[in-house]
Amino acid sequence: MNPNLSDNRIIPWYFVLPFLVVIAVNGVMIWCATSTNLGVVREDAYQRGLHYNDVLHQQKAQDALGWRMTHQLEHGLLSVRLFDAQNQPLHDAYVTAQWIRPLGDAPSITQSLKHTGQGVYAVDAQSLKHGQWAVHVRVQHGTHEVQHSVRVLVR
């Protein structure tokens, strides 16, 4: 048998092997795509997108109020400080915080914040699981409403 002939039999496999590698990688990618989180943030995302101009209008109205909001999370206590357009503390507001886990199936938690004085509203957050949370703070004062979202790390 000619030694060159046996070496030539492997050459067609050099063309087949890359295709087998691509098929194997595509199979892994398809499995990952079908077996992991779908990434759906909201079930009504399409309807919300259709009404996005309303969201922009609400944001302009909120900006026109000139209210300012700061937050602080220390020792398991979320405090939100509110100021009006004249930089005076905002009193007698109804403030809620909706806690949402960015990842996972944990249900969202809505809590009412209590006014502690000087425009500061606070709520205990020690019962929350450790990790990152998205907090949506909603402030209602008279006929006005302001919303603010922030990411916090609960330790």
C-alpha positions in Angstrom: 0.0 0.0 0.0 1.2 3.4 -0.9 1.8 5.6 2.3 0.6 8.7 0.5 -2.8 7.1 -0.2 -3.6 6.5 3.5 -2.7 10.1 4.3 -5.1 11.4 1.6 -8.1 9.5 3.1 -8.3 12.0 6.0 -8.4 15.1 3.8 -12.3 15.0 3.2 -12.8 15.0 7.0 -11.0 18.4 7.1 -14.1 19.7 5.3 -16.7 17.8 7.3 -15.2 18.5 10.8 -15.9 22.3 10.8 -19.6 21.7 9.9 -19.9 19.2 12.8 -18.4 21.8 15.2 -20.9 24.5 14.0 -23.8 22.0 14.3 -22.7 21.1 17.8 -22.4 24.7 18.9 -25.8 25.6 17.4 -27.3 22.7 19.3 -25.9 24.0 22.6 -27.2 27.6 21.8 -30.7 26.3 20.9 -30.8 24.3 24.2 -29.7 27.4 26.2 -32.3 29.6 24.5 -35.2 27.2 25.1 -34.4 26.1 28.6 -33.5 29.4 30.3 -35.4 32.6 31.3 -37.5 34.1 28.6 -36.6 37.7 29.6 -40.2 38.9 29.7 -40.3 41.9 31.9 -43.9 42.8 31.5 -46.8 40.9 30.0 -48.3 44.1 28.6 -45.2 45.5 27.1 -46.8 45.9 23.6 -49.8 47.8 25.0 -47.5 50.0 27.2 -45.4 50.8 24.1 -48.5 51.9 22.2 -49.2 54.4 25.0 -45.6 55.6 25.4 -46.6 59.2 24.6 -48.7 59.2 27.7 -45.7 58.2 29.7 -43.7 61.0 28.2 -46.5 63.5 29.1 -46.5 62.3 32.7 -42.8 62.7 32.9 -43.0 66.3 31.6 -45.7 67.1 34.2 -43.6 65.5 36.9 -40.6 67.6 35.8 -42.7 70.8 35.8 -43.5 70.3 39.5 -39.8 70.7 40.4 -39.9 68.2 43.3 -36.7 66.6 44.3 -36.3 63.2 45.9 -33.3 61.6 47.5 -33.0 58.1 48.9 -30.8 56.3 51.4 -30.7 52.6 52.4 -28.8 52.0 55.7 -29.1 49.3 58.3 -32.2 47.8 56.6 -34.1 51.2 56.6 -35.1 52.9 53.3 -35.5 56.6 53.8 -36.8 58.9 51.1 -36.4 62.7 51.5 -38.8 64.9 49.5 -38.5 68.6 48.7 -40.9 70.8 46.7 -39.9 73.3 44.0 -39.0 75.9 46.7 -36.6 73.3 48.3 -38.9 73.0 51.3 -39.6 69.6 52.9 -42.7 68.0 51.5 -45.2 67.0 54.3 -48.5 65.1 54.3 -47.6 63.0 51.3 -48.6 59.4 50.7 -45.4 57.5 49.8 -45.2 53.9 48.7 -42.2 51.8 47.7 -42.6 48.8 45.4 -39.7 46.4 45.7 -39.0 44.3 42.5 -36.2 41.7 42.1 -34.6 42.3 38.7 -33.9 38.6 38.3 -35.8 35.6 39.5 -39.4 34.9 40.2 -39.7 36.6 43.6 -43.0 38.5 43.9 -42.9 42.2 44.1 -43.5 43.8 47.6 -45.3 47.1 48.1 -44.8 49.0 51.3 -46.1 52.3 52.6 -43.5 54.7 54.0 -44.2 56.6 57.2 -43.5 60.3 57.6 -40.7 60.7 60.2 -40.4 64.5 60.0 -38.6 67.2 57.9 -39.9 65.6 54.6 -38.3 62.2 55.4 -40.4 59.1 54.8 -39.0 55.7 55.9 -39.8 52.0 55.8 -38.1 48.9 57.3 -36.4 46.7 54.6 -34.8 44.1 56.8 -37.2 41.4 55.9 -36.1 41.5 52.2 -33.8 38.9 50.7 -30.2 40.1 50.3 -29.3 41.2 46.8 -30.2 43.8 44.3 -33.7 45.3 44.1 -35.4 47.8 41.9 -37.4 50.2 44.0 -40.2 52.2 42.5 -41.2 55.0 44.8 -44.5 56.7 44.2 -45.4 60.0 46.0 -49.0 61.3 46.0 -49.5 64.8 47.4 -52.8 66.5 46.8 -53.6 66.0 43.1 -50.0 65.6 42.1 -48.1 62.3 41.7 -44.4 61.7 41.3 -42.6 58.5 40.6 -38.9 57.6 40.9 -37.1 54.4 40.3 -33.7 53.3 41.7 -31.6 50.2 42.2 -30.5 49.4 45.7 -28.4 46.6 47.2 -29.9 45.0 50.3 -27.2 43.5 52.6 
